Amino acid sequence: METSPATSDTSIRAMLERFEDERLLPLASRSSRAVRPIEERESPVRMAFQRDRDRIIH
């Protein structure tokens, strides 16, 4: 199967957030709605839960 290249307005994070919205149950926690006590600049690649996971592991 051939895939098309990502357009400039579609980031990996946006695609993952769309994937969560389409596939998770309504009561599931979504990374896009994560609230953090300390404001951080958003990554174009990693979602909030991915950054949390990386902090715990590393």
PDB file of N, CA, C, O and CB in Angstrom:
ATOM      1  N   MET A   1       0.842  -1.176   0.000  1.00  0.00           N
ATOM      2  CA  MET A   1       0.000   0.000   0.000  1.00  0.00           C
ATOM      3  C   MET A   1       0.886   1.237   0.000  1.00  0.00           C
ATOM      4  O   MET A   1       1.836   1.334   0.777  1.00  0.00           O
ATOM      5  CB  MET A   1      -0.957  -0.001   1.214  1.00  0.00           C
ATOM      6  N   GLU A   2       0.576   2.152  -0.850  1.00  0.00           N
ATOM      7  CA  GLU A   2       1.360   3.379  -0.960  1.00  0.00           C
ATOM      8  C   GLU A   2       0.734   4.462  -0.082  1.00  0.00           C
ATOM      9  O   GLU A   2      -0.486   4.625  -0.054  1.00  0.00           O
ATOM     10  CB  GLU A   2       1.446   3.852  -2.440  1.00  0.00           C
ATOM     11  N   THR A   3       1.575   5.190   0.625  1.00  0.00           N
ATOM     12  CA  THR A   3       1.067   6.273   1.467  1.00  0.00           C
ATOM     13  C   THR A   3       1.470   7.604   0.869  1.00  0.00           C
ATOM     14  O   THR A   3       2.513   7.725   0.228  1.00  0.00           O
ATOM     15  CB  THR A   3       1.592   6.148   2.918  1.00  0.00           C
ATOM     16  N   SER A   4       0.634   8.594   1.087  1.00  0.00           N
ATOM     17  CA  SER A   4       0.953   9.922   0.573  1.00  0.00           C
ATOM     18  C   SER A   4       1.773  10.677   1.603  1.00  0.00           C
ATOM     19  O   SER A   4       1.605  10.449   2.801  1.00  0.00           O
ATOM     20  CB  SER A   4      -0.332  10.705   0.218  1.00  0.00           C
ATOM     21  N   PRO A   5       2.648  11.562   1.176  1.00  0.00           N
ATOM     22  CA  PRO A   5       3.444  12.334   2.132  1.00  0.00           C
ATOM     23  C   PRO A   5       2.556  13.272   2.939  1.00  0.00           C
ATOM     24  O   PRO A   5       1.526  13.741   2.456  1.00  0.00           O
ATOM     25  CB  PRO A   5       4.535  13.134   1.405  1.00  0.00           C
ATOM     26  N   ALA A   6       2.968  13.539   4.173  1.00  0.00           N
ATOM     27  CA  ALA A   6       2.202  14.436   5.041  1.00  0.00           C
ATOM     28  C   ALA A   6       2.248  15.854   4.497  1.00  0.00           C
ATOM     29  O   ALA A   6       3.273  16.312   3.991  1.00  0.00           O
ATOM     30  CB  ALA A   6       2.743  14.398   6.485  1.00  0.00           C
ATOM     31  N   THR A   7       1.128  16.534   4.609  1.00  0.00           N
ATOM     32  CA  THR A   7       1.097  17.927   4.182  1.00  0.00           C
ATOM     33  C   THR A   7       1.688  18.796   5.268  1.00  0.00           C
ATOM     34  O   THR A   7       1.843  18.346   6.403  1.00  0.00           O
ATOM     35  CB  THR A   7      -0.339  18.376   3.848  1.00  0.00           C
ATOM     36  N   SER A   8       2.018  20.018   4.948  1.00  0.00           N
ATOM     37  CA  SER A   8       2.691  20.899   5.898  1.00  0.00           C
ATOM     38  C   SER A   8       1.824  21.240   7.103  1.00  0.00           C
ATOM     39  O   SER A   8       2.361  21.542   8.168  1.00  0.00           O
ATOM     40  CB  SER A   8       3.113  22.167   5.207  1.00  0.00           C
ATOM     41  N   ASP A   9       0.479  21.202   6.968  1.00  0.00           N
ATOM     42  CA  ASP A   9      -0.390  21.555   8.085  1.00  0.00           C
ATOM     43  C   ASP A   9      -0.759  20.341   8.940  1.00  0.00           C
ATOM     44  O   ASP A   9      -1.524  20.482   9.894  1.00  0.00           O
ATOM     45  CB  ASP A   9      -1.651  22.220   7.566  1.00  0.00           C
ATOM     46  N   THR A  10      -0.240  19.162   8.624  1.00  0.00           N
ATOM     47  CA  THR A  10      -0.537  17.962   9.388  1.00  0.00           C
ATOM     48  C   THR A  10       0.732  17.488  10.083  1.00  0.00           C
ATOM     49  O   THR A  10       1.684  17.052   9.436  1.00  0.00           O
ATOM     50  CB  THR A  10      -1.116  16.853   8.476  1.00  0.00           C
ATOM     51  N   SER A  11       0.732  17.579  11.413  1.00  0.00           N
ATOM     52  CA  SER A  11       1.882  17.099  12.175  1.00  0.00           C
ATOM     53  C   SER A  11       1.605  15.680  12.656  1.00  0.00           C
ATOM     54  O   SER A  11       0.465  15.215  12.632  1.00  0.00           O
ATOM     55  CB  SER A  11       2.189  18.040  13.375  1.00  0.00           C
ATOM     56  N   ILE A  12       2.638  15.013  13.085  1.00  0.00           N
ATOM     57  CA  ILE A  12       2.482  13.669  13.635  1.00  0.00           C
ATOM     58  C   ILE A  12       1.566  13.718  14.849  1.00  0.00           C
ATOM     59  O   ILE A  12       0.696  12.863  15.009  1.00  0.00           O
ATOM     60  CB  ILE A  12       3.855  13.063  14.014  1.00  0.00           C
ATOM     61  N   ARG A  13       1.762  14.723  15.709  1.00  0.00           N
ATOM     62  CA  ARG A  13       0.927  14.858  16.910  1.00  0.00           C
ATOM     63  C   ARG A  13      -0.538  15.021  16.541  1.00  0.00           C
ATOM     64  O   ARG A  13      -1.403  14.411  17.169  1.00  0.00           O
ATOM     65  CB  ARG A  13       1.388  16.053  17.756  1.00  0.00           C
ATOM     66  N   ALA A  14      -0.831  15.837  15.530  1.00  0.00           N
ATOM     67  CA  ALA A  14      -2.214  16.040  15.093  1.00  0.00           C
ATOM     68  C   ALA A  14      -2.817  14.736  14.577  1.00  0.00           C
ATOM     69  O   ALA A  14      -3.986  14.447  14.832  1.00  0.00           O
ATOM     70  CB  ALA A  14      -2.282  17.124  14.002  1.00  0.00           C
ATOM     71  N   MET A  15      -2.031  13.958  13.861  1.00  0.00           N
ATOM     72  CA  MET A  15      -2.523  12.674  13.359  1.00  0.00           C
ATOM     73  C   MET A  15      -2.807  11.719  14.519  1.00  0.00           C
ATOM     74  O   MET A  15      -3.809  11.005  14.496  1.00  0.00           O
ATOM     75  CB  MET A  15      -1.501  12.045  12.385  1.00  0.00           C
ATOM     76  N   LEU A  16      -1.933  11.699  15.538  1.00  0.00           N
ATOM     77  CA  LEU A  16      -2.146  10.836  16.699  1.00  0.00           C
ATOM     78  C   LEU A  16      -3.369  11.276  17.504  1.00  0.00           C
ATOM     79  O   LEU A  16      -4.126  10.435  17.990  1.00  0.00           O
ATOM     80  CB  LEU A  16      -0.902  10.837  17.594  1.00  0.00           C
ATOM     81  N   GLU A  17      -3.566  12.581  17.646  1.00  0.00           N
ATOM     82  CA  GLU A  17      -4.741  13.078  18.364  1.00  0.00           C
ATOM     83  C   GLU A  17      -6.020  12.704  17.622  1.00  0.00           C
ATOM     84  O   GLU A  17      -7.014  12.331  18.246  1.00  0.00           O
ATOM     85  CB  GLU A  17      -4.659  14.605  18.545  1.00  0.00           C
ATOM     86  N   ARG A  18      -6.000  12.800  16.300  1.00  0.00           N
ATOM     87  CA  ARG A  18      -7.158  12.405  15.502  1.00  0.00           C
ATOM     88  C   ARG A  18      -7.418  10.903  15.666  1.00  0.00           C
ATOM     89  O   ARG A  18      -8.568  10.474  15.754  1.00  0.00           O
ATOM     90  CB  ARG A  18      -6.939  12.762  14.006  1.00  0.00           C
ATOM     91  N   PHE A  19      -6.341  10.109  15.705  1.00  0.00           N
ATOM     92  CA  PHE A  19      -6.452   8.665  15.918  1.00  0.00           C
ATOM     93  C   PHE A  19      -7.125   8.380  17.261  1.00  0.00           C
ATOM     94  O   PHE A  19      -8.017   7.535  17.337  1.00  0.00           O
ATOM     95  CB  PHE A  19      -5.056   7.997  15.861  1.00  0.00           C
ATOM     96  N   GLU A  20      -6.701   9.086  18.331  1.00  0.00           N
ATOM     97  CA  GLU A  20      -7.325   8.922  19.650  1.00  0.00           C
ATOM     98  C   GLU A  20      -8.813   9.245  19.584  1.00  0.00           C
ATOM     99  O   GLU A  20      -9.638   8.479  20.083  1.00  0.00           O
ATOM    100  CB  GLU A  20      -6.632   9.821  20.695  1.00  0.00           C
ATOM    101  N   ASP A  21      -9.156  10.365  18.976  1.00  0.00           N
ATOM    102  CA  ASP A  21     -10.556  10.786  18.903  1.00  0.00           C
ATOM    103  C   ASP A  21     -11.422   9.780  18.150  1.00  0.00           C
ATOM    104  O   ASP A  21     -12.578   9.559  18.509  1.00  0.00           O
ATOM    105  CB  ASP A  21     -10.655  12.146  18.235  1.00  0.00           C
ATOM    106  N   GLU A  22     -10.869   9.180  17.123  1.00  0.00           N
ATOM    107  CA  GLU A  22     -11.633   8.238  16.307  1.00  0.00           C
ATOM    108  C   GLU A  22     -11.780   6.872  16.963  1.00  0.00           C
ATOM    109  O   GLU A  22     -12.778   6.191  16.729  1.00  0.00           O
ATOM    110  CB  GLU A  22     -10.978   8.080  14.961  1.00  0.00           C
ATOM    111  N   ARG A  23     -10.813   6.451  17.779  1.00  0.00           N
ATOM    112  CA  ARG A  23     -10.794   5.065  18.236  1.00  0.00           C
ATOM    113  C   ARG A  23     -11.021   4.845  19.733  1.00  0.00           C
ATOM    114  O   ARG A  23     -11.417   3.751  20.133  1.00  0.00           O
ATOM    115  CB  ARG A  23      -9.511   4.474  17.871  1.00  0.00           C
ATOM    116  N   LEU A  24     -10.781   5.850  20.558  1.00  0.00           N
ATOM    117  CA  LEU A  24     -10.962   5.650  21.998  1.00  0.00           C
ATOM    118  C   LEU A  24     -12.432   5.773  22.386  1.00  0.00           C
ATOM    119  O   LEU A  24     -13.207   6.475  21.735  1.00  0.00           O
ATOM    120  CB  LEU A  24     -10.121   6.662  22.790  1.00  0.00           C
ATOM    121  N   LEU A  25     -12.792   5.084  23.447  1.00  0.00           N
ATOM    122  CA  LEU A  25     -14.151   5.183  23.972  1.00  0.00           C
ATOM    123  C   LEU A  25     -14.392   6.591  24.504  1.00  0.00           C
ATOM    124  O   LEU A  25     -13.439   7.294  24.843  1.00  0.00           O
ATOM    125  CB  LEU A  25     -14.393   4.131  25.084  1.00  0.00           C
ATOM    126  N   PRO A  26     -15.651   7.011  24.581  1.00  0.00           N
ATOM    127  CA  PRO A  26     -15.952   8.381  25.023  1.00  0.00           C
ATOM    128  C   PRO A  26     -15.390   8.747  26.403  1.00  0.00           C
ATOM    129  O   PRO A  26     -15.041   9.906  26.626  1.00  0.00           O
ATOM    130  CB  PRO A  26     -17.434   8.574  25.041  1.00  0.00           C
ATOM    131  N   LEU A  27     -15.295   7.799  27.321  1.00  0.00           N
ATOM    132  CA  LEU A  27     -14.807   8.105  28.669  1.00  0.00           C
ATOM    133  C   LEU A  27     -13.288   7.984  28.811  1.00  0.00           C
ATOM    134  O   LEU A  27     -12.751   8.243  29.888  1.00  0.00           O
ATOM    135  CB  LEU A  27     -15.471   7.192  29.665  1.00  0.00           C
ATOM    136  N   ALA A  28     -12.601   7.601  27.762  1.00  0.00           N
ATOM    137  CA  ALA A  28     -11.140   7.453  27.814  1.00  0.00           C
ATOM    138  C   ALA A  28     -10.462   8.819  27.894  1.00  0.00           C
ATOM    139  O   ALA A  28     -10.966   9.806  27.359  1.00  0.00           O
ATOM    140  CB  ALA A  28     -10.629   6.679  26.579  1.00  0.00           C
ATOM    141  N   SER A  29      -9.318   8.862  28.564  1.00  0.00           N
ATOM    142  CA  SER A  29      -8.538  10.101  28.657  1.00  0.00           C
ATOM    143  C   SER A  29      -7.799  10.334  27.353  1.00  0.00           C
ATOM    144  O   SER A  29      -7.173   9.428  26.804  1.00  0.00           O
ATOM    145  CB  SER A  29      -7.542  10.046  29.842  1.00  0.00           C
ATOM    146  N   ARG A  30      -7.879  11.549  26.874  1.00  0.00           N
ATOM    147  CA  ARG A  30      -7.180  11.917  25.650  1.00  0.00           C
ATOM    148  C   ARG A  30      -6.012  12.832  25.977  1.00  0.00           C
ATOM    149  O   ARG A  30      -6.114  13.724  26.819  1.00  0.00           O
ATOM    150  CB  ARG A  30      -8.137  12.598  24.655  1.00  0.00           C
ATOM    151  N   SER A  31      -4.921  12.595  25.305  1.00  0.00           N
ATOM    152  CA  SER A  31      -3.718  13.379  25.540  1.00  0.00           C
ATOM    153  C   SER A  31      -3.943  14.855  25.232  1.00  0.00           C
ATOM    154  O   SER A  31      -3.376  15.720  25.898  1.00  0.00           O
ATOM    155  CB  SER A  31      -2.570  12.841  24.702  1.00  0.00           C
ATOM    156  N   SER A  32      -4.754  15.142  24.242  1.00  0.00           N
ATOM    157  CA  SER A  32      -4.981  16.538  23.848  1.00  0.00           C
ATOM    158  C   SER A  32      -5.687  17.343  24.935  1.00  0.00           C
ATOM    159  O   SER A  32      -5.624  18.573  24.934  1.00  0.00           O
ATOM    160  CB  SER A  32      -5.798  16.590  22.569  1.00  0.00           C
ATOM    161  N   ARG A  33      -6.354  16.665  25.856  1.00  0.00           N
ATOM    162  CA  ARG A  33      -7.069  17.365  26.937  1.00  0.00           C
ATOM    163  C   ARG A  33      -6.311  17.319  28.259  1.00  0.00           C
ATOM    164  O   ARG A  33      -6.862  17.663  29.305  1.00  0.00           O
ATOM    165  CB  ARG A  33      -8.453  16.761  27.126  1.00  0.00           C
ATOM    166  N   ALA A  34      -5.067  16.900  28.215  1.00  0.00           N
ATOM    167  CA  ALA A  34      -4.258  16.789  29.427  1.00  0.00           C
ATOM    168  C   ALA A  34      -3.994  18.173  30.017  1.00  0.00           C
ATOM    169  O   ALA A  34      -3.679  19.123  29.299  1.00  0.00           O
ATOM    170  CB  ALA A  34      -2.925  16.069  29.127  1.00  0.00           C
ATOM    171  N   VAL A  35      -4.129  18.264  31.334  1.00  0.00           N
ATOM    172  CA  VAL A  35      -3.880  19.520  32.045  1.00  0.00           C
ATOM    173  C   VAL A  35      -2.591  19.357  32.843  1.00  0.00           C
ATOM    174  O   VAL A  35      -2.426  18.380  33.574  1.00  0.00           O
ATOM    175  CB  VAL A  35      -5.087  19.903  32.983  1.00  0.00           C
ATOM    176  N   ARG A  36      -1.692  20.304  32.704  1.00  0.00           N
ATOM    177  CA  ARG A  36      -0.410  20.249  33.396  1.00  0.00           C
ATOM    178  C   ARG A  36      -0.268  21.456  34.314  1.00  0.00           C
ATOM    179  O   ARG A  36      -0.674  22.559  33.948  1.00  0.00           O
ATOM    180  CB  ARG A  36       0.758  20.194  32.386  1.00  0.00           C
ATOM    181  N   PRO A  37       0.314  21.259  35.529  1.00  0.00           N
ATOM    182  CA  PRO A  37       0.481  22.380  36.451  1.00  0.00           C
ATOM    183  C   PRO A  37       1.477  23.422  35.942  1.00  0.00           C
ATOM    184  O   PRO A  37       1.364  24.606  36.256  1.00  0.00           O
ATOM    185  CB  PRO A  37       0.930  21.868  37.800  1.00  0.00           C
ATOM    186  N   ILE A  38       2.448  22.972  35.157  1.00  0.00           N
ATOM    187  CA  ILE A  38       3.444  23.887  34.594  1.00  0.00           C
ATOM    188  C   ILE A  38       3.252  23.916  33.081  1.00  0.00           C
ATOM    189  O   ILE A  38       3.312  22.884  32.413  1.00  0.00           O
ATOM    190  CB  ILE A  38       4.910  23.451  34.972  1.00  0.00           C
ATOM    191  N   GLU A  39       3.025  25.101  32.561  1.00  0.00           N
ATOM    192  CA  GLU A  39       2.794  25.271  31.121  1.00  0.00           C
ATOM    193  C   GLU A  39       4.048  24.911  30.326  1.00  0.00           C
ATOM    194  O   GLU A  39       5.152  25.327  30.680  1.00  0.00           O
ATOM    195  CB  GLU A  39       2.365  26.722  30.808  1.00  0.00           C
ATOM    196  N   GLU A  40       3.878  24.141  29.256  1.00  0.00           N
ATOM    197  CA  GLU A  40       4.987  23.758  28.381  1.00  0.00           C
ATOM    198  C   GLU A  40       4.647  24.115  26.942  1.00  0.00           C
ATOM    199  O   GLU A  40       3.481  24.169  26.552  1.00  0.00           O
ATOM    200  CB  GLU A  40       5.298  22.243  28.506  1.00  0.00           C
ATOM    201  N   ARG A  41       5.682  24.353  26.176  1.00  0.00           N
ATOM    202  CA  ARG A  41       5.487  24.584  24.750  1.00  0.00           C
ATOM    203  C   ARG A  41       5.090  23.254  24.109  1.00  0.00           C
ATOM    204  O   ARG A  41       5.689  22.223  24.412  1.00  0.00           O
ATOM    205  CB  ARG A  41       6.783  25.178  24.083  1.00  0.00           C
ATOM    206  N   GLU A  42       4.088  23.266  23.225  1.00  0.00           N
ATOM    207  CA  GLU A  42       3.649  22.040  22.580  1.00  0.00           C
ATOM    208  C   GLU A  42       4.674  21.550  21.572  1.00  0.00           C
ATOM    209  O   GLU A  42       5.277  22.335  20.840  1.00  0.00           O
ATOM    210  CB  GLU A  42       2.311  22.252  21.902  1.00  0.00           C
ATOM    211  N   SER A  43       4.856  20.253  21.548  1.00  0.00           N
ATOM    212  CA  SER A  43       5.759  19.629  20.583  1.00  0.00           C
ATOM    213  C   SER A  43       4.981  19.321  19.309  1.00  0.00           C
ATOM    214  O   SER A  43       3.822  18.914  19.387  1.00  0.00           O
ATOM    215  CB  SER A  43       6.403  18.334  21.169  1.00  0.00           C
ATOM    216  N   PRO A  44       5.587  19.503  18.145  1.00  0.00           N
ATOM    217  CA  PRO A  44       4.891  19.149  16.909  1.00  0.00           C
ATOM    218  C   PRO A  44       4.820  17.636  16.700  1.00  0.00           C
ATOM    219  O   PRO A  44       4.122  17.159  15.805  1.00  0.00           O
ATOM    220  CB  PRO A  44       5.580  19.799  15.721  1.00  0.00           C
ATOM    221  N   VAL A  45       5.552  16.882  17.537  1.00  0.00           N
ATOM    222  CA  VAL A  45       5.622  15.437  17.351  1.00  0.00           C
ATOM    223  C   VAL A  45       4.987  14.676  18.510  1.00  0.00           C
ATOM    224  O   VAL A  45       4.118  13.832  18.291  1.00  0.00           O
ATOM    225  CB  VAL A  45       7.063  15.007  17.185  1.00  0.00           C
ATOM    226  N   ARG A  46       5.414  14.966  19.746  1.00  0.00           N
ATOM    227  CA  ARG A  46       4.978  14.173  20.897  1.00  0.00           C
ATOM    228  C   ARG A  46       3.775  14.790  21.599  1.00  0.00           C
ATOM    229  O   ARG A  46       3.673  16.008  21.743  1.00  0.00           O
ATOM    230  CB  ARG A  46       6.118  14.017  21.884  1.00  0.00           C
ATOM    231  N   MET A  47       2.858  13.910  22.035  1.00  0.00           N
ATOM    232  CA  MET A  47       1.693  14.346  22.794  1.00  0.00           C
ATOM    233  C   MET A  47       2.073  14.424  24.273  1.00  0.00           C
ATOM    234  O   MET A  47       3.127  13.931  24.673  1.00  0.00           O
ATOM    235  CB  MET A  47       0.483  13.379  22.575  1.00  0.00           C
ATOM    236  N   ALA A  48       1.218  15.040  25.075  1.00  0.00           N
ATOM    237  CA  ALA A  48       1.506  15.235  26.497  1.00  0.00           C
ATOM    238  C   ALA A  48       1.772  13.911  27.210  1.00  0.00           C
ATOM    239  O   ALA A  48       2.717  13.820  27.994  1.00  0.00           O
ATOM    240  CB  ALA A  48       0.348  15.960  27.171  1.00  0.00           C
ATOM    241  N   PHE A  49       0.962  12.885  26.955  1.00  0.00           N
ATOM    242  CA  PHE A  49       1.162  11.600  27.619  1.00  0.00           C
ATOM    243  C   PHE A  49       2.476  10.955  27.192  1.00  0.00           C
ATOM    244  O   PHE A  49       3.094  10.250  27.990  1.00  0.00           O
ATOM    245  CB  PHE A  49      -0.004  10.661  27.317  1.00  0.00           C
ATOM    246  N   GLN A  50       2.914  11.175  25.972  1.00  0.00           N
ATOM    247  CA  GLN A  50       4.196  10.632  25.519  1.00  0.00           C
ATOM    248  C   GLN A  50       5.352  11.309  26.249  1.00  0.00           C
ATOM    249  O   GLN A  50       6.324  10.647  26.612  1.00  0.00           O
ATOM    250  CB  GLN A  50       4.351  10.807  23.995  1.00  0.00           C
ATOM    251  N   ARG A  51       5.260  12.617  26.468  1.00  0.00           N
ATOM    252  CA  ARG A  51       6.307  13.321  27.226  1.00  0.00           C
ATOM    253  C   ARG A  51       6.346  12.811  28.661  1.00  0.00           C
ATOM    254  O   ARG A  51       7.424  12.615  29.222  1.00  0.00           O
ATOM    255  CB  ARG A  51       6.066  14.854  27.208  1.00  0.00           C
ATOM    256  N   ASP A  52       5.165  12.594  29.263  1.00  0.00           N
ATOM    257  CA  ASP A  52       5.107  12.056  30.621  1.00  0.00           C
ATOM    258  C   ASP A  52       5.779  10.688  30.688  1.00  0.00           C
ATOM    259  O   ASP A  52       6.574  10.420  31.588  1.00  0.00           O
ATOM    260  CB  ASP A  52       3.649  11.955  31.100  1.00  0.00           C
ATOM    261  N   ARG A  53       5.453   9.838  29.736  1.00  0.00           N
ATOM    262  CA  ARG A  53       6.033   8.494  29.694  1.00  0.00           C
ATOM    263  C   ARG A  53       7.554   8.566  29.595  1.00  0.00           C
ATOM    264  O   ARG A  53       8.263   7.842  30.293  1.00  0.00           O
ATOM    265  CB  ARG A  53       5.460   7.695  28.508  1.00  0.00           C
ATOM    266  N   ASP A  54       8.046   9.438  28.727  1.00  0.00           N
ATOM    267  CA  ASP A  54       9.492   9.564  28.549  1.00  0.00           C
ATOM    268  C   ASP A  54      10.175  10.073  29.815  1.00  0.00           C
ATOM    269  O   ASP A  54      11.293   9.656  30.119  1.00  0.00           O
ATOM    270  CB  ASP A  54       9.799  10.497  27.384  1.00  0.00           C
ATOM    271  N   ARG A  55       9.528  10.959  30.550  1.00  0.00           N
ATOM    272  CA  ARG A  55      10.106  11.454  31.807  1.00  0.00           C
ATOM    273  C   ARG A  55      10.211  10.335  32.834  1.00  0.00           C
ATOM    274  O   ARG A  55      11.198  10.249  33.566  1.00  0.00           O
ATOM    275  CB  ARG A  55       9.261  12.611  32.373  1.00  0.00           C
ATOM    276  N   ILE A  56       9.204   9.483  32.890  1.00  0.00           N
ATOM    277  CA  ILE A  56       9.208   8.385  33.856  1.00  0.00           C
ATOM    278  C   ILE A  56      10.277   7.360  33.495  1.00  0.00           C
ATOM    279  O   ILE A  56      11.015   6.894  34.364  1.00  0.00           O
ATOM    280  CB  ILE A  56       7.825   7.714  33.918  1.00  0.00           C
ATOM    281  N   ILE A  57      10.358   7.013  32.227  1.00  0.00           N
ATOM    282  CA  ILE A  57      11.303   5.984  31.783  1.00  0.00           C
ATOM    283  C   ILE A  57      12.741   6.471  31.865  1.00  0.00           C
ATOM    284  O   ILE A  57      13.626   5.713  32.261  1.00  0.00           O
ATOM    285  CB  ILE A  57      10.985   5.554  30.358  1.00  0.00           C
ATOM    286  N   HIS A  58      12.986   7.714  31.499  1.00  0.00           N
ATOM    287  CA  HIS A  58      14.360   8.218  31.462  1.00  0.00           C
ATOM    288  C   HIS A  58      14.658   8.978  32.720  1.00  0.00           C
ATOM    289  O   HIS A  58      15.766   9.486  32.887  1.00  0.00           O
ATOM    290  CB  HIS A  58      14.593   9.107  30.239  1.00  0.00           C
TER     291      HIS A  58
END
